[in-house]
Every structure is written in structure tokens, then in C-alpha cells.
Amino acid sequence: MKTIKPFEELTFHDDFMFGIVMQDKETCRQALECLLGMQIDKIDYTMPQKAIDPLYAAHGIRLDVYVKDANTIYDVEMQNRDTGDIGKRSRYYQSMMDADLMLKGQQYKTLRKTIIIFICRFDPFKKGIPCYNITRMCRNDLELDIADDAELKVFNCTAYEKVKDASLRAFLKFIQTDTAETDITRRICKMVETQKKKEGMSQFYLSWNLHENDVKEEGREEGREEGREEGREETQLETARNLLAMKVLSHEQIAQAVGIPIEKVRELVAEL
């Protein structure tokens, strides 16, 4: 089990706080506009730690921040550690997102545009480029647009000084150094400090970490005994009951934090 970072020391680039802050639609919109260099009129939907579970025994994924606007789906991933697998991870994320979007009987042309964004506090490809803009292309004709409407943007925050755009440079510097110099980064800092002062948020963070560790343990171990599985489920339910009693989080947040269906949370509400 990994060491849990103290709640009081969390910053925006930590997974938990990143997901909490980016739930705010206006903050999310401004951050995306800064990263993409384009205007976004309205964010319709933002969800931290969105789970996409395939059928059968295939590997599921959990997206850091899943965002929808009128025309595009965004997946924003914060990466603090270089695991050397962003290329293949992004490939799998794209396939899972498309499968999640594609309803049975739909035509392929109905798939919405997707932009997967990795914000890295390291240089994943060791080329010193601040933003790696990646799309599928034809090697025989580089001007050919295959029109798959899928983009991958990988930001290397260590190279923030090379960025010409002032707002993007300041945003990447903020991720890398925690130095807030613009309205959006100061806004984010203030939101982080506000979250730290909220009653019950540290308990929420602890529950979230316990669930994350459970998920990772399941990925490493096969064939868990039935008794251990039942014990884990009871722990999840007890954690959910405690969070409900605190009356700080929404039912959806509790479901996400503990890793149980929203229907189960509603059943627990009825029992209380």
C-alpha cells in the first residue's frame, strides 16, 4: 500500500485535489481554454474519476477528469510520475472512450470529437517540447486528413519557459512549481485552500485513498478469496454510511469516493 500524502500538503497537481477543483465548470472551462488556446462557450458536464468498465475480463479505466461540451469530449489526465506508457495508455483510453460513446446500432460518423490531454510534470518523450500535439496521419501524404476527430495533447511542464503564449506558460509553470501568477492559477490556489478548510473533506480524502488502494490491490492479485471480497464490500458500505452521516458530500460524490453504485448509496440513505 502506498504512503498517503497528508491532506494539508495537497496541491492542485495531486490527483484527488485536481479532480475536486476541476468539478467546478468555470474553472474547468478556463483551464481547458488555457491549455488548448481556444474559446469554449460552455461546459455541460464534468466528472472526476469517471470509470469505464468493459464487458468480460478486459481492463477498465478511470479517467482523472471527464468533460463534455456541446461538441467535444475531453479527458484530462494529471501525471506526476513517469511510467513510460503514455503512448499505449492513450491508445487504450481512446478505444475505451469510443466504446463508451458508441451505442449499439449507431453509425461510426456519430462519434463525437475527443481530445485526450496529459499534463505531465516530466518530459515523457525526452524531446524538450512543451506540448506534443499528436494525431493519426498518413506517412505517404502528411497533408491527408483522415478525419477521425481524435487528438492527443501531451504537455511537458518542465519546458514551460519555452512556451510563447503567456497564459499557457504561466499555467504550466504553476503545475510544475506551484507558483501562481495569473487570474486562473490564483483562482485555483484559492479553491485548493477552500477545499482544505471544508469540514469532512479530509475524511473524504482518506476514504478515496482507501478505495484507490483497494482497486490497485485487486489489479495485482488474482483469485481473491470470497471472504476477503465480502469483507472489502462491507468496509465500503461502512465508509459510505459514515460519509452520509457527515452530510457534507453529495450522493454522487460518495459513490465515486467509495467505489459503489449510486443505487447502493440511495439504499443506504433509505436505511438511515
C-alpha positions as a Markdown table, in Angstrom:
| # | Residue | x | y | z |
|---|---|---|---|---|
| 1 | Met | 0.0 | 0.0 | 0.0 |
| 2 | Lys | 1.4 | 3.4 | -1.0 |
| 3 | Thr | 2.1 | 6.1 | 1.6 |
| 4 | Ile | -0.8 | 8.6 | 1.7 |
| 5 | Lys | 0.2 | 12.2 | 1.3 |
| 6 | Pro | -1.1 | 14.3 | 4.2 |
| 7 | Phe | -4.3 | 16.2 | 3.2 |
| 8 | Glu | -2.9 | 19.5 | 4.4 |
| 9 | Glu | 0.0 | 19.2 | 1.9 |
| 10 | Leu | -2.1 | 18.5 | -1.2 |
| 11 | Thr | -1.7 | 20.8 | -4.2 |
| 12 | Phe | -3.6 | 21.2 | -7.5 |
| 13 | His | -1.5 | 18.6 | -9.3 |
| 14 | Asp | -2.3 | 15.8 | -6.8 |
| 15 | Asp | -5.0 | 13.5 | -8.3 |
| 16 | Phe | -7.6 | 14.0 | -5.5 |
| 17 | Met | -7.4 | 17.8 | -5.4 |
| 18 | Phe | -7.2 | 18.0 | -9.2 |
| 19 | Gly | -10.4 | 16.1 | -9.6 |
| 20 | Ile | -12.2 | 18.1 | -6.9 |
| 21 | Val | -11.2 | 21.5 | -8.3 |
| 22 | Met | -11.9 | 20.6 | -11.9 |
| 23 | Gln | -15.5 | 19.7 | -11.0 |
| 24 | Asp | -16.1 | 23.5 | -11.0 |
| 25 | Lys | -17.3 | 24.1 | -14.5 |
| 26 | Glu | -16.0 | 27.7 | -14.8 |
| 27 | Thr | -12.5 | 26.7 | -13.5 |
| 28 | Cys | -12.5 | 23.7 | -15.8 |
| 29 | Arg | -13.5 | 25.8 | -18.8 |
| 30 | Gln | -10.8 | 28.4 | -18.1 |
| 31 | Ala | -8.2 | 25.7 | -17.7 |
| 32 | Leu | -9.1 | 24.0 | -20.9 |
| 33 | Glu | -9.1 | 27.3 | -22.8 |
| 34 | Cys | -5.6 | 28.0 | -21.5 |
| 35 | Leu | -4.3 | 24.6 | -22.4 |
| 36 | Leu | -6.0 | 24.4 | -25.9 |
| 37 | Gly | -5.7 | 28.1 | -26.8 |
| 38 | Met | -9.3 | 28.3 | -28.0 |
| 39 | Gln | -12.6 | 29.6 | -26.6 |
| 40 | Ile | -15.1 | 27.1 | -25.0 |
| 41 | Asp | -18.5 | 28.6 | -24.7 |
| 42 | Lys | -20.0 | 26.3 | -22.1 |
| 43 | Ile | -19.1 | 23.1 | -20.2 |
| 44 | Asp | -22.1 | 20.8 | -20.0 |
| 45 | Tyr | -20.7 | 18.1 | -17.8 |
| 46 | Thr | -17.5 | 17.4 | -15.7 |
| 47 | Met | -16.8 | 14.3 | -13.7 |
| 48 | Pro | -13.7 | 13.3 | -11.7 |
| 49 | Gln | -12.5 | 9.7 | -11.8 |
| 50 | Lys | -15.1 | 8.5 | -14.4 |
| 51 | Ala | -14.9 | 4.7 | -14.6 |
| 52 | Ile | -15.4 | 2.9 | -17.9 |
| 53 | Asp | -15.7 | -0.8 | -17.3 |
| 54 | Pro | -15.8 | -3.1 | -20.4 |
| 55 | Leu | -17.6 | -6.4 | -20.7 |
| 56 | Tyr | -16.0 | -9.7 | -19.7 |
| 57 | Ala | -12.5 | -9.6 | -18.2 |
| 58 | Ala | -10.9 | -6.6 | -20.1 |
| 59 | His | -9.1 | -4.0 | -18.2 |
| 60 | Gly | -11.3 | -1.0 | -17.1 |
| 61 | Ile | -10.0 | 2.6 | -16.8 |
| 62 | Arg | -10.6 | 5.6 | -14.5 |
| 63 | Leu | -10.3 | 9.0 | -16.2 |
| 64 | Asp | -9.0 | 11.8 | -14.0 |
| 65 | Val | -11.4 | 14.4 | -15.3 |
| 66 | Tyr | -14.0 | 13.6 | -18.0 |
| 67 | Val | -15.6 | 16.7 | -19.6 |
| 68 | Lys | -18.3 | 17.3 | -22.2 |
| 69 | Asp | -19.2 | 20.5 | -24.0 |
| 70 | Ala | -21.6 | 20.9 | -26.9 |
| 71 | Asn | -19.3 | 19.2 | -29.5 |
| 72 | Thr | -16.4 | 17.6 | -27.8 |
| 73 | Ile | -15.4 | 15.1 | -25.1 |
| 74 | Tyr | -12.3 | 15.9 | -23.1 |
| 75 | Asp | -10.2 | 13.6 | -20.9 |
| 76 | Val | -7.7 | 15.5 | -18.8 |
| 77 | Glu | -5.1 | 13.4 | -17.0 |
| 78 | Met | -2.6 | 14.8 | -14.4 |
| 79 | Gln | 0.7 | 12.8 | -14.4 |
| 80 | Asn | 3.1 | 13.2 | -11.6 |
| 81 | Arg | 5.2 | 10.1 | -12.3 |
| 82 | Asp | 6.8 | 8.8 | -15.5 |
| 83 | Thr | 5.6 | 5.2 | -16.0 |
| 84 | Gly | 6.8 | 5.2 | -19.6 |
| 85 | Asp | 3.5 | 4.1 | -21.0 |
| 86 | Ile | 1.6 | 7.3 | -22.1 |
| 87 | Gly | 1.6 | 6.2 | -25.8 |
| 88 | Lys | -0.1 | 2.9 | -25.2 |
| 89 | Arg | -2.2 | 4.2 | -22.3 |
| 90 | Ser | -3.6 | 6.9 | -24.5 |
| 91 | Arg | -4.3 | 4.4 | -27.2 |
| 92 | Tyr | -6.3 | 2.3 | -24.8 |
| 93 | Tyr | -8.1 | 5.2 | -23.3 |
| 94 | Gln | -9.2 | 6.4 | -26.7 |
| 95 | Ser | -10.6 | 2.9 | -27.6 |
| 96 | Met | -12.5 | 2.7 | -24.3 |
| 97 | Met | -13.9 | 6.2 | -24.6 |
| 98 | Asp | -15.1 | 5.5 | -28.1 |
| 99 | Ala | -16.7 | 2.2 | -27.0 |
| 100 | Asp | -18.4 | 4.1 | -24.2 |
| 101 | Leu | -19.8 | 6.7 | -26.6 |
| 102 | Met | -20.9 | 4.3 | -29.3 |
| 103 | Leu | -24.4 | 3.0 | -28.7 |
| 104 | Lys | -25.5 | -0.3 | -30.4 |
| 105 | Gly | -26.8 | 0.3 | -33.8 |
| 106 | Gln | -25.2 | 3.8 | -34.2 |
| 107 | Gln | -23.1 | 4.7 | -37.3 |
| 108 | Tyr | -19.4 | 5.5 | -36.8 |
| 109 | Lys | -19.9 | 9.0 | -38.1 |
| 110 | Thr | -21.9 | 9.8 | -35.0 |
| 111 | Leu | -18.8 | 9.6 | -32.8 |
| 112 | Arg | -18.1 | 12.9 | -31.2 |
| 113 | Lys | -14.7 | 14.6 | -31.3 |
| 114 | Thr | -12.4 | 13.6 | -28.5 |
| 115 | Ile | -9.3 | 15.4 | -27.0 |
| 116 | Ile | -7.2 | 13.5 | -24.6 |
| 117 | Ile | -4.9 | 15.7 | -22.5 |
| 118 | Phe | -2.0 | 14.5 | -20.4 |
| 119 | Ile | -0.4 | 17.2 | -18.1 |
| 120 | Cys | 3.0 | 15.8 | -17.2 |
| 121 | Arg | 5.4 | 17.1 | -14.6 |
| 122 | Phe | 8.2 | 15.4 | -16.5 |
| 123 | Asp | 9.1 | 15.1 | -20.2 |
| 124 | Pro | 7.5 | 11.9 | -21.4 |
| 125 | Phe | 9.2 | 11.7 | -24.8 |
| 126 | Lys | 12.6 | 13.4 | -23.8 |
| 127 | Lys | 12.5 | 15.9 | -26.7 |
| 128 | Gly | 12.1 | 19.1 | -24.7 |
| 129 | Ile | 8.9 | 20.1 | -26.4 |
| 130 | Pro | 6.4 | 21.9 | -24.2 |
| 131 | Cys | 3.3 | 20.4 | -25.9 |
| 132 | Tyr | 3.4 | 17.3 | -28.0 |
| 133 | Asn | 0.4 | 17.6 | -30.4 |
| 134 | Ile | -0.4 | 14.1 | -31.7 |
| 135 | Thr | -2.9 | 13.0 | -34.3 |
| 136 | Arg | -3.1 | 10.0 | -36.7 |
| 137 | Met | -1.7 | 10.7 | -40.1 |
| 138 | Cys | -0.8 | 9.0 | -43.4 |
| 139 | Arg | 3.0 | 8.7 | -43.8 |
| 140 | Asn | 2.6 | 8.7 | -47.6 |
| 141 | Asp | 0.9 | 12.1 | -47.5 |
| 142 | Leu | 1.3 | 14.2 | -44.4 |
| 143 | Glu | -1.3 | 16.6 | -45.5 |
| 144 | Leu | -4.0 | 13.9 | -45.7 |
| 145 | Asp | -6.7 | 14.4 | -43.0 |
| 146 | Ile | -8.2 | 11.0 | -42.1 |
| 147 | Ala | -10.9 | 12.9 | -40.2 |
| 148 | Asp | -11.1 | 10.6 | -37.1 |
| 149 | Asp | -11.7 | 13.6 | -34.9 |
| 150 | Ala | -9.3 | 12.3 | -32.2 |
| 151 | Glu | -6.5 | 14.4 | -30.7 |
| 152 | Leu | -3.8 | 13.7 | -28.1 |
| 153 | Lys | -2.0 | 16.6 | -26.4 |
| 154 | Val | 0.8 | 15.8 | -24.0 |
| 155 | Phe | 2.1 | 18.8 | -22.0 |
| 156 | Asn | 5.6 | 18.7 | -20.7 |
| 157 | Cys | 5.5 | 21.2 | -17.8 |
| 158 | Thr | 9.3 | 21.1 | -17.3 |
| 159 | Ala | 9.6 | 23.0 | -20.5 |
| 160 | Tyr | 7.2 | 25.8 | -19.6 |
| 161 | Glu | 9.9 | 28.5 | -20.2 |
| 162 | Lys | 9.8 | 27.6 | -23.9 |
| 163 | Val | 6.1 | 28.4 | -24.3 |
| 164 | Lys | 5.4 | 31.6 | -26.2 |
| 165 | Asp | 1.8 | 32.1 | -25.1 |
| 166 | Ala | 2.0 | 33.9 | -21.7 |
| 167 | Ser | -1.1 | 32.4 | -20.2 |
| 168 | Leu | -0.2 | 28.8 | -21.1 |
| 169 | Arg | 3.4 | 29.4 | -19.9 |
| 170 | Ala | 2.1 | 30.6 | -16.6 |
| 171 | Phe | -0.3 | 27.7 | -16.3 |
| 172 | Leu | 2.4 | 25.0 | -16.9 |
| 173 | Lys | 4.8 | 26.9 | -14.6 |
| 174 | Phe | 2.1 | 26.7 | -11.9 |
| 175 | Ile | 1.7 | 22.9 | -12.4 |
| 176 | Gln | 5.5 | 22.4 | -12.2 |
| 177 | Thr | 6.4 | 24.9 | -9.4 |
| 178 | Asp | 3.1 | 25.8 | -7.6 |
| 179 | Thr | 3.8 | 29.4 | -8.4 |
| 180 | Ala | 0.5 | 31.3 | -9.2 |
| 181 | Glu | 0.9 | 34.4 | -11.3 |
| 182 | Thr | -2.3 | 34.7 | -13.3 |
| 183 | Asp | -6.0 | 35.0 | -12.5 |
| 184 | Ile | -6.8 | 31.4 | -13.3 |
| 185 | Thr | -3.8 | 30.0 | -11.3 |
| 186 | Arg | -4.7 | 32.3 | -8.3 |
| 187 | Arg | -8.3 | 31.1 | -8.6 |
| 188 | Ile | -7.2 | 27.5 | -8.4 |
| 189 | Cys | -4.9 | 28.2 | -5.4 |
| 190 | Lys | -7.8 | 29.8 | -3.6 |
| 191 | Met | -10.1 | 26.8 | -4.4 |
| 192 | Val | -7.5 | 24.4 | -3.1 |
| 193 | Glu | -7.2 | 26.2 | 0.2 |
| 194 | Thr | -11.0 | 26.4 | 0.4 |
| 195 | Gln | -11.3 | 22.7 | 0.0 |
| 196 | Lys | -8.8 | 22.1 | 2.7 |
| 197 | Lys | -10.9 | 24.1 | 5.2 |
| 198 | Lys | -14.1 | 22.3 | 4.4 |
| 199 | Glu | -15.5 | 20.1 | 7.2 |
| 200 | Gly | -15.3 | 16.4 | 6.3 |
| 201 | Met | -13.1 | 16.8 | 3.3 |
| 202 | Ser | -10.1 | 15.2 | 4.9 |
| 203 | Gln | -12.2 | 12.2 | 5.7 |
| 204 | Phe | -13.4 | 12.1 | 2.1 |
| 205 | Tyr | -9.8 | 12.1 | 1.0 |
| 206 | Leu | -8.9 | 9.2 | 3.3 |
| 207 | Ser | -11.9 | 7.2 | 2.0 |
| 208 | Trp | -10.9 | 8.0 | -1.6 |
| 209 | Asn | -7.3 | 6.8 | -0.9 |
| 210 | Leu | -8.5 | 3.6 | 0.7 |
| 211 | His | -10.7 | 2.9 | -2.3 |
| 212 | Glu | -7.8 | 3.6 | -4.7 |
| 213 | Asn | -5.5 | 1.2 | -2.8 |
| 214 | Asp | -8.2 | -1.5 | -2.9 |
| 215 | Val | -8.5 | -1.1 | -6.7 |
| 216 | Lys | -4.7 | -1.3 | -7.2 |
| 217 | Glu | -4.5 | -4.4 | -4.9 |
| 218 | Glu | -7.2 | -6.1 | -7.0 |
| 219 | Gly | -5.2 | -5.4 | -10.1 |
| 220 | Arg | -2.1 | -7.1 | -8.6 |
| 221 | Glu | -3.8 | -10.1 | -7.1 |
| 222 | Glu | -5.9 | -12.7 | -8.8 |
| 223 | Gly | -8.4 | -15.1 | -7.3 |
| 224 | Arg | -9.1 | -13.4 | -4.1 |
| 225 | Glu | -11.0 | -15.5 | -1.6 |
| 226 | Glu | -14.7 | -14.9 | -1.3 |
| 227 | Gly | -14.4 | -14.0 | 2.4 |
| 228 | Arg | -11.9 | -11.2 | 1.6 |
| 229 | Glu | -14.2 | -9.8 | -1.1 |
| 230 | Glu | -17.2 | -9.7 | 1.2 |
| 231 | Gly | -15.1 | -8.0 | 3.9 |
| 232 | Arg | -14.0 | -5.3 | 1.4 |
| 233 | Glu | -17.6 | -4.7 | 0.4 |
| 234 | Glu | -18.7 | -4.3 | 4.0 |
| 235 | Thr | -15.9 | -1.8 | 4.6 |
| 236 | Gln | -17.1 | 0.2 | 1.5 |
| 237 | Leu | -20.6 | 0.2 | 2.9 |
| 238 | Glu | -19.5 | 1.3 | 6.3 |
| 239 | Thr | -17.4 | 4.1 | 4.8 |
| 240 | Ala | -20.4 | 5.2 | 2.8 |
| 241 | Arg | -22.6 | 5.2 | 5.9 |
| 242 | Asn | -20.1 | 7.4 | 7.7 |
| 243 | Leu | -19.9 | 9.9 | 4.8 |
| 244 | Leu | -23.7 | 10.1 | 4.7 |
| 245 | Ala | -23.8 | 10.8 | 8.4 |
| 246 | Met | -21.4 | 13.7 | 7.9 |
| 247 | Lys | -23.8 | 15.4 | 5.4 |
| 248 | Val | -21.0 | 17.1 | 3.6 |
| 249 | Leu | -20.9 | 15.3 | 0.2 |
| 250 | Ser | -23.5 | 14.6 | -2.4 |
| 251 | His | -24.7 | 11.0 | -3.0 |
| 252 | Glu | -22.8 | 11.0 | -6.3 |
| 253 | Gln | -19.5 | 12.1 | -4.7 |
| 254 | Ile | -19.9 | 9.4 | -2.0 |
| 255 | Ala | -20.5 | 6.7 | -4.7 |
| 256 | Gln | -17.4 | 7.9 | -6.6 |
| 257 | Ala | -15.2 | 8.1 | -3.5 |
| 258 | Val | -16.1 | 4.7 | -2.1 |
| 259 | Gly | -16.5 | 2.9 | -5.4 |
| 260 | Ile | -20.0 | 1.7 | -5.1 |
| 261 | Pro | -23.1 | 2.2 | -7.4 |
| 262 | Ile | -25.2 | 5.3 | -6.8 |
| 263 | Glu | -28.2 | 2.9 | -6.3 |
| 264 | Lys | -26.4 | 1.4 | -3.3 |
| 265 | Val | -25.9 | 4.8 | -1.8 |
| 266 | Arg | -29.6 | 5.5 | -2.1 |
| 267 | Glu | -30.4 | 2.2 | -0.5 |
| 268 | Leu | -28.2 | 3.2 | 2.5 |
| 269 | Val | -30.0 | 6.6 | 2.7 |
| 270 | Ala | -33.3 | 4.7 | 3.0 |
| 271 | Glu | -31.9 | 2.6 | 5.8 |
| 272 | Leu | -30.6 | 5.6 | 7.9 |
